[in-house]
Amino acid sequence: MSDRYIRASDLKSFAFCKRAWFFEQQGVQSTLASERLKGTADHDQHREAVQVAVTTGKTASILVVLGIALALAALIWWFFR
C-alpha cells in the first residue's frame, strides 16, 4: 500500500481538469498565477460586501423593531393620557 494520501483538493483538481491535475502531480507550475490572484481578490471583495449586507440587514431589523416599539409606546401614552 502506498504512503501517499488522497487529499480533497486533489479530487477537486482531478474532477475539474484531469490534465491540470496530472501537471500538478509532475510539479509543473501553472501559468495562471495572476488569474488565481485576481480570483482570490474578487472572492475577498465579495466576502466583504456580503458581510456589509448582513450587518446592514441586522441593523435595519433592529431599527424596525425599535420603531414599532416607540410607535406602540406613543399609542399607549396617547390612549391613557
Secondary structure, 3 states (H helix, E strand, C coil): CCCCCCCHHHHHHHHHCHHHHHHHHHCCCCCCHHHHHHHHHHHHHHHHHHHHHHHHHHHHHHHHHHHHHHHHHHHHHHHCC
